[in-house]
Amino acid sequence: MHKYRTHTCSELTKKDAGKTVKLSGWIHRKRDHGNLLFFDLRDHYGLTQCVTENSSNFFKEIEKVKPESVVCVSGKVVKRSTDTINKDLFTGEIEIIVSSFEVLSAAKDLPMPVFGEQDYPEETRLKYRFIDLRRQEMHDNIILRSKVISFIRNKMISKGFLEFQTPILTASSPEGARDFLVPSRLHHGKFYALPQAPQQFKQMVMISGFDKYFQIAPCFRDEDGRADRSPGEHYQLDIEMSFVEKEDIFSTMEPLFYELFSEFGCGKKVSDYPFKKISFNDSMLQYGTDKPDLRNPLKISDVTDIFNSVDIKLNIFKKQINKGAIVRAIPAPNTFKKPRSFYDSINEWAKTEGANGLAYLSIIKIKDKLAGSGPIAKFFSDNGINKIAKTCNLKDGDAVFFSCEKKQIAEKISGLARQKIAEDLNLIQKNQFRFCWIIDYPLYQFNEEEKKIDFSHNPFSMPKVSYEEFDKTDPLKILAEQYDLVCNGIEISSGAIRNHLPKMFYKVFSKVGYLKKDVDSKFGGMIKALSYGAPPHGGLAPGIDRIVMLLANVENIREITLFPLNQNAQDLLMDAPSEATDQQLKELNIKTVKKNKN
């Protein structure tokens, strides 16, 4: 017989009754009935109930052993009586009558239990992550992550992609986030950077003559943590293809996502492909965000011109419009019978989000004629009511909320209000995965703080304007061959058709203040590669962590990450970051300077 086990804790059934077996695992929980002692033995695969009588030589030992101790047991498989069968367990029809018992590794008192799914402070969970991962929910999440990655890898290979590994130690480059820097021992005063993404390397793979590349790539960004973003590092499915337009990339990747979410989505309906395509401008108008949740049926409308017409005499809005404000309308269907408190709560919520508030209007039908109801209804003519109803697609019994703010604030508030109203009215179709592409991103945006033009997204994207027309076009109106993949309001991936022409590369960067020497300094390797014959190419990089988050139906990325950092970018388990020794600093020619507490 094997030293530790003949079976796992999920294999045995009533067909195995009468067999003598050996199992090893963790003591999950114990139940002492006086003359009988039951304990559940758990391993990676499942649970098996074991039982011993008080007459056995090791009864006292089992009584004393603490939960989560690792033990090895031998015994006979017996059928449970009908009234004691556990239908929730695969092994629920049998139990093991223990004939030998050995403690392989004793556990100390636990800082948190494994049995049950109670909420414990995240600090405790991360400090004792190896215990946290024993909990069934966490265990299942990590298994799901592994299966998702294997599924993706197999699908990419089947599509003719080659898997390559790009460098981890590389040069610093301005790609949107702060770099993690690594000092060089051999080159004093110089630093490597950990890659924010394999962006430049994967483009050079295409320039090297390969046609389809992918990698499950670690990416490192020194940025603050959020629920959907892990500080420090994350993993992405990095993809690049040669001689393609964005439609080629879409048609290649859409079946992958459809199959992936169908396989692991627990029966939820997945968007049929081709996925819906929405321009950036339309997305900001209709949904108030470039990450729209299409499970929400509500759409936002711009009603600025209507409020600025003679049909509406709401002077407080007109004054704001004259100062540059816009008016966005968010429908709230079938709410006429809602109490006043419903409308007031939405208004008060908006103020907490930084808005001046949200005005509202209800639409009612009186003698086959639409009329308005609510605090601001008196300011609307009949024609104004009809225009609002037609523009916002309102019917009898619907209401509509209005945000009158500067464009950026109005978009934000209307987008958040759209989601809140839908949630409050239970309109979100939660049994679905709804995908869409956001396309036609602006290449540049105006930085209000620094009063200059900046990149709005990926600086390596090809502009949707020719080299000859570039300088003749308002920079803020130049669109890029940039696209994002969004699912249920979460950005899964960014991607782009790349700028593969050196002269266009210089031109694009010149608009944000880069001289030719600056480009050569920051992107010397890329420019050099592009100068020796570069194919038109493009790709995208779906986030593995966010994909698994969606599939696991969790809202925090740390719930699907094996050993994550906390929100302060600390590894509480391994105590990182930590101080370096004097010898280590000496070898690197580095001195640390303590912050002045004053």
Beta strands, then each sheet from edge to edge (+ up, - down):
strand 1: 20-32
strand 2: 36-42
strand 3: 47-53
strand 4: 70-79
strand 5: 94-105
strand 6: 162-163
strand 7: 180-183
strand 8: 191-194
strand 9: 212-221
strand 10: 232-242
strand 11: 269-270
strand 12: 276-279
strand 13: 301-302
strand 14: 326-332
strand 15: 359-366
strand 16: 369-373
strand 17: 399-405
strand 18: 432-433
strand 19: 435-442
strand 20: 444-447
strand 21: 452-455
strand 22: 479-487
strand 23: 490-497
strand 24: 537-540
sheet 1: 1+ 2- 3+ 5+ 4- 1+
sheet 2: 6+ 9+ 10- 24+ 23- 22+ 19- 12-
sheet 3: 7+ 8-
sheet 4: 11+ 18+
sheet 5: 13+ 14- 17+ 15- 16+
sheet 6: 20+ 21-
end
